[in-house]
């Protein structure tokens, strides 16, 4: 991210529009804003809604936001067993 900040400062970039999900999830918007570079895109915390589906679904459940039924697995066998039921 330091290279991006340096490029923006060296090139006198006035606005960065971040599109890809991975840089947003990594916090590029937060870093650019902290360096005084105007940025269009959500911060790392807000980007979780797209980049971390497990987090997003749990958030929706906590706040009673309608969403499709879901389950999260860390074990592939449990996931396969669930799907096969």
Order of alpha helices (4+ residues) and beta strands (2+ residues): alpha-beta-alpha-alpha-beta-alpha-alpha-alpha
